[in-house]
Amino acid sequence: MDAQHWDEMYRNREQVFSGNPNPVLVTEITDLPPGHALDVGCGEGADALWLARRGWQVTAVDISATALQRAAAAATDMQGRVTWARADLSTTPPPPGAFDLVSIHYFPLRRRPGHTTLHRLLDAVAPGGTLLFTTHARADLTRTEDLDPADYYQPDDIAPLLGPTWNVTVAATRPRTTPPPAGTHHTHDTILRAVRLS
Ligand SMILES: C[S@@+](CC[C@H](N)C(=O)[O-])C[C@H]1O[C@@H](n2cnc3c(N)ncnc32)[C@H](O)[C@@H]1O
């Protein structure tokens, strides 16, 4: 699933996602005071925009130029509050310790030897900052010829890797409150929320 794959996915449809923020983001982050957020794999930008409208300064990163163009076009009222950046986060790490919130929703975070990509995303959280990582629940995922869900991290893989400098505040699987994405059977989300203590 490289840049071409994702860009084609977006180009094949006028709009892929609903334009609404992910409900897990809204549930978990509404009460958090605004700071600087990193939206990992921001897609068409609904989460980044929701955060910006609540006072967050947002860095929104995606590998797809098409997704980012759509996101920026929807964000004209939020100029200066969101930085849209094209990058492959598996090879270009975000700046360490820079974000009060690292928000990762339905991002295909592929396992790497030594957990390098994962650790770089975790390192981006500032001391006192929050990690919010949401995936489709494991039970909803099926292996296909092209894709093996076991190649990607789930929240319950990550929690044991966090160590003593983190406090896990949510580790849960919950029913989705919105319909599954078109063409899928996803009924549940799995969520990890953790605070970096130092
Ligand atoms: C399933 S979509 C989720 C989009 C958005 N977070 C949401 O919940 O609506 C995954 C997103 O991650 C982006 N992506 C996939 N691999 C990436 C990578 N290595 N670096 C940056 N973005 C990536 C894709 O282009 C896509 O927009």
The ligand as a Gaussian input file, in Angstrom:
#p B3LYP/6-31G(d) Opt

LIG

0 1
 C       -7.968000       4.352000       6.019000
 S       -7.377000       5.960000       5.629000
 C       -7.863000       6.877000       7.085000
 C       -7.945000       8.352000       6.854000
 C       -8.342000       9.205000       8.086000
 N       -7.423000       9.024000       9.187000
 C       -9.742000       8.860000       8.523000
 O       -9.903000       8.205000       9.560000
 O      -10.694000       9.237000       7.824000
 C       -5.611000       5.794000       5.846000
 C       -4.861000       7.047000       5.404000
 O       -3.477000       6.883000       5.658000
 C       -2.730000       7.373000       4.561000
 N       -1.440000       6.652000       4.559000
 C       -1.264000       5.332000       4.324000
 N        0.040000       5.009000       4.450000
 C        0.689000       6.162000       4.779000
 C        2.044000       6.474000       5.068000
 N        2.995000       5.533000       5.016000
 N        2.362000       7.751000       5.379000
 C        1.399000       8.711000       5.421000
 N        0.101000       8.484000       5.173000
 C       -0.266000       7.224000       4.855000
 C       -3.605000       7.078000       3.347000
 O       -3.319000       7.889000       2.238000
 C       -4.994000       7.323000       3.913000
 O       -5.395000       8.666000       3.718000

